[in-house]
Amino acid sequence: MLATLATAAALALAPSGAKAPSMRPTAASAVDGSMAADGAWDRDALMRGYSNPAELEAHEVRCSALPSDLVGTYYRNGHARFVGRDGKKVRHPFDADGMVCGVSLDGRSGTAVVRQRYVATAGAVAERAAGKTIHPGQFGNPLPFWEGGADFKNLANTNVLAHGGKLLALWEGSRPTTLDPLSLATVGEWDIDGLLGSDGLLGSGPTDSFSAHPRDTPGGGFVNFAYFGNPAAGTTKIRFWDFAADSFALRSPAQEHEVPGFGLYHDFMVTESWCIVTAAPATWGPGGTI
């Protein structure tokens, strides 16, 4: 069943029980700006946000004011490597490699342990070995086709998901990257036990993706989606997965929908009965994107 609400496409999702309270990590921007006393922007402070932060091994901080029952770890992900190993600057922050920060809070002892590491995706490791930028950006820093201009890397820089005993760094254009929850060391890309690219709907490689904006569902699970636009056919296929609480097992079979137009779908909402996906107001053609 497909319903259209203005520029939004609402896709049916089987309802389940009452929503359980949960805390899910959120994405972060590495850009830091501040306002001067006269209300003007402090440009130097803004530009400092575009320098590469250093990795941080486990560092304990005394936090005596923590509530005694606050125990757990907060994870945060964001764009971080703004300058390549050859000094080449990223021209758009969305193209910077991701860095995950973890803060483990223990109100019983009044301590917090902080650590942060870059996500060592295959592309980032290859650039470290080469000592230079070898992949193009999605929003800037293009490369000629013969120099790998279509070889985009998994940036793993948009969100981080803790679920079912796994910690995943997420990016819109590729598979999730698994991390060790304690050390934040990168384990590698994960196809979610064959769910991604398993039947050819989304293919493999650049279109074998998993959205960076999962949404909690009633009962403690979550929903996520992937999409593949076909400009020749003028349609876009969208697939939804409804995951169980505390695991990556599906509560119901994956749902597939084909919607008109070559769409760009970034974020979405989930109710007890619907997934609501917003279609970006963009057109594709000889004149470019509007």
Buried (B, 14 or more C-beta within 10 A) or exposed (E): EEEEEEEEBBBBBEEBEEEEEEEBBEBBEBBEEEEEEEEEEBEEEEEEBBEBBEEBEEEEEEBEEBEEEEEEBBBBBBBBBBBBBEEEEBEEBBBBBBBBBBBBBBBEBBBBBBBBBBBBBBBBEEBEEEEEBBBBBBEEBEBEEEEEEEBBBBBBBBBBBBBBEBBBBBBBBBBBBBBEBEEBEBEEBBBBEEBBBBEEBBEEEBBBBBBBBBBBBBBBBBBBBBBBBEEEEEBBBBBBBBBBBEEBEBBEEBBEBEBEBBBBBBEBBBEEEBBBBBBEEEEBEEEEEE
